[in-house]
Amino acid sequence: MTTPAAPAVNTVAWFEIASDDPDGVQRFYGDLFGWRFQTDENSAAAGMDYRLISYDGDDRARGGVFGTGGDRPGHAIFMVKVRDVTETCRKVEALGGKVIAKFVGNQNGPDFAYLHDTSGNLFGVFAPAGS
């Protein structure tokens, strides 16, 4: 099997499902699509419940389940890989969108942000750690 290429900048490169019942979500999507789940050790070390999702025939993680603990609303969103999260957030606001939450300088993972487009749709952006 060949190794899939890394996603290009400005493409949908990740998806995230957030739930206050991550075990139930994991069972649902695992049974429905055969997805495999693995604890993200970096997130666990930081006290977060984040599970990486991979598919049959592809061991690379393609998405994640975020256990919110009831602290945040559930969501299922796409994530776009960008070069610079701060600059992308600035551009989103200049174009009439809204920054919901921004996390930069995260030692345990990538910089990322949750955003609203001009219609209020939630989406995310991230820059891989070390980029």
NORHUTA-V169268 format. One record per pair of residues at least 6 apart in sequence whose ideal C-beta (glycine too) atoms are under 8 Angstrom apart, sorted by the first residue. I is the first residue (numbers start at 1). J is the second residue. Records with the same first field share a line. If there is no record, write none. Layout:
# NORHUTA-V169268
I->J  J
This chain:
# NORHUTA-V169268
1->57
3->60
4->58  60
7->13  14  81
8->81
9->81  82  83
10->80  81  82
11->80  81
12->78  79  80
13->79  80  81  126
14->62  63  64  78  79  81  124  126
15->62  63  64  76  77  78  79
16->63  64  65  66  75  76  77  79  124
17->25  29  63  64  65  66  74  75  76
18->65  66  67  68  72  73  74  75  76
19->25  65  66  67  68  74
20->67  68  69  70  74
22->49  51  65  66  67
25->65
26->37  51  65
29->35  53  65
30->36  37
33->55
34->55  56
35->53  54  55
36->53  54  55  56
37->51  52  53  65
38->51  52  54  61
39->50  51  52
40->48  50  51  52  64  109
42->108  109
43->49  50  108  109
44->50
45->108
46->108
48->66  67
49->66  67  69
50->64  65  66  67
51->64  65  67
52->61  63  64
53->61  62  63  64  65
54->60  61  62
55->62
68->74
75->122
77->114  122  123  124
78->123  124
79->112  123  124  125  126
80->123  124  125  126
81->125  126  127  128
82->88  125  126  127
83->127  131
84->127
85->102  104  111  112  113  125  126  127
86->102  104  111
88->113  125
89->99  102  113  115  125
92->98  99  115  117
93->99
95->118
96->118
97->115  116  117  118
98->115  116
99->113  114  115
100->113  114  115  116  122
101->113  114
102->112  113  114
103->111  112  113
104->111
105->111
106->112  129
109->129
110->126  127  128  129  131
111->126  127  129
112->124  125  126  127
113->124  125  126
114->122  123  124
115->122  123  124  125
116->122  123
117->123
